[in-house]
Amino acid sequence: MEVAFGVLGPVAAWDGTGDTIALKGPRHRAVLARLLVARRRVVPVGRLVEDLWAGQDEPPADAVGAVRTFVAALRRALEPERPPRTPARLLVTEGPGYALRAEPGAVDAWRFERAVTDAATLPDPAALNRLEEALSWWRGPAYADFADEAWARAERSRLAELRLHAVERRAEAQLALGRAAVAVPDLDAHVAEHPWREDAWRLLALALYRTGRQGDALAVLRRARTLLVDQLGADPGPALRRLEADILDHAAHLDPGPHIDHPPSLTHAPHLTPVSDPSGPADRVWAEATAAYDRTVASGARARLESTVGLLRNLAVTGGDGLEAARRHRLAAITAARELGDPELTARVIGGYDVPAIWTRVDDPHQAADTVAAAEHTLAALPPDTQLTSRARLLATIALESRGTRSARGLQAARQAEDIARGLNDPALLAFALNGTFMQTFHRAGLAPQRDEIGAELVALSARHGLVTYEVLGHLVRLQSRSALADFTGADAHATAADRLADRHELPLVGVFTQWYRVLRRTATGSPHPAEVAIAYQDAALRLDGAGMPGLERGLLPLALLCLRLRSGQPAQTDEHIDWGPYEPWARPLVLLAHDRPTEARTALSSLPDPPRDLLFEALWCLAARAALAVGDRGTMERALAELTPAAAELAGAGSGLLTLGPVAQYLDSLAVALRSPR
């Protein structure tokens, strides 16, 4: 029996004949919905308990048993013909929890995503048919019966945004096919319900113009400007301003024809002549603009500080000396702003440096701590009527710069920033806040699925709103999380997408991560000779030299080679001159064992700290587990077992996108066997 699931509206399930499957009570439906949100991934029982009873001070004593009862009832409903005591095929038990192994075409939301993706590459007539069919699948808001549940929030938001994107892409296809009059009513309703979407206003005005209603088109653009300025304090973007000017000029490119919805490129614009050396005019414009700035903006003007932050933000993504200089001058700018005694200016200077971050260890811990302290002080000093945007940017900064620490403040700040950004419907602010949320999803092992959801939202949000650096960040987050879940086909797609964007927008640091990922992929999925992989890792490490990322660089190559050696059955490296960097405490016991010094290895294990809560958390615990198994250290084995259990479905370390020690489940099995044996 082929079971279909619907989440584009109230959660529902249908059997092979199309009849509705009875899902019993609300908790049963919640379990099914939570598993559908996980998208075929395992949800640990403990997480299900946390989510199902999130509104209570604590779950009931029999919560785990209740979840098992709900799962059993769902299995009977979804597979009524399954013989007794035979394994479930659809709702399966795996590792520490459950997964719903629905086929990609069995869930309406998944089909919807595929349809929207396909439409982007289809000719306009086929794209229009595909989008209209896909939009017809919506029966109401996604996961409508779980609107108040935190675990559904990100997926509901993501699907809602994807639907709005599909509505607008359908309108574009209608305009391209000369059906402007058909597009107008739907677009009119669309902007009334979602008045902050500038692209929707643009499409409505263009559709009105093409139906001969120039006055109405200009009135729509005036309405958009009034709403954006009065409600958001923001001027319309360049696309709306350009369209208004083009309508007044009756620009030829507004008429139906190929590429009608895109402005002409500069090289084909009137009065501009292409030149063979593209750097020439760029250098000239830069020199003239900076000279004009120096002439007109007083040397002590506060505007200079804010302009400096914008420059540093762009400088940071160039890597190398640029990143180091941006980091150094950023703190100087914050200090200068604080000395002026203007908290609102200081908030803009601190929060304006919204440079996406993917690595979970800060490059300069002292500077990060100083930045957090300045942000906290500024947050407390802001007047009560300060714009929420400034507060959210300070909170996102706190979340980002406190990554890797054990303070609960980072997670709290991330949640507050994200809530504000969603309430304001500010895409750029939300992307910044989501970066902070990502950095605070390392409080326990096994959170790759949660980070994958964040990455997916970042990609979708950024692609819609032209936030290129955050779109790259989203792809890198998904590269990491799909690697952790051993989905290297998915990770490949995100690596390719990140590289493509990096090439187009001159973002050289992206290649550092994608090159390391491709070496990881070789060692995780193929069987190349370890020596070949070691050479590939050494080549990848050359990209780190001078990249300006000491928090990533120090000790990484030795750690990657250690993982490679252990997986191929070799002992740890014994060279005394190796700089293990921050990973030395976890490498040392294995190095001592390689020197045949088990007593010293046991002593080293006895004082081993918990690993930092970051992308290598599971990998470092697996190193500790290996050493503990070798010397029979039951205390460390018990700690490792408890910490690693939530990550049973992941590859150890692969969530970094850089290296791996293989399946966590293998370590859990070895630890469980060792702990069951007599002392």
Secondary structure, DSSP 8 states (H G I E B T S, - for coil): ---EEE-SSS-EEE-TTS-B----SHHHHHHHHHHHHTTTS-EEHHHHHHHHTTTSSS--TTHHHHHHHHHHHHHHHH-TT--TTS--SSEEEETTEEEE---GGGBHHHHHHHHHHHHTTS-HHHHHHHHHHHHTT--SSTTGGGTT-HHHHHHHHHHHHHHHHHHHHHHHHHHHTT-HHHHHHHHHHHHHH-TT-HHHHHHHHHHHHHTT-HHHHHHHHHHHHHHIIIIIS----HHHHHHHHHHHHT-GGGSSSTTTTS---GGGSTT----S-THHHHHHHHHHHHHHHHHHS-TT-HHHHHHHHHHHHHHHTT-HHHHHHHHHHHHHHHHHHHHTT-HHHHHHHHHT-------SS-S-HHHHHHHHHHHHHHHHHS-TTS-HHHHHHHHHHHHHHTTTS--THHHHHHHHHHHHHHHHT-HHHHHHHHHHHHHT--SSS--HHHHHHHHHHHHHHHHHHT-HHHHHHHHHHHHHHHHHTT-HHHHHHHHHHHHHHHHHHT-TTHHHHHHHHHHHHHHHHS---HHHHHHHHHHHHHHHTTSS-HHHHTTHHHHHHHHHHHHTT------TT---GGGHHHHHHHHHHHTT-HHHHHHHHHT-----SSTTHHHHHHHHHHHHHHHT-HHHHHHHHHHHGGGTTSEETGGGTS---EEHHHHHHHHHHHHHS--
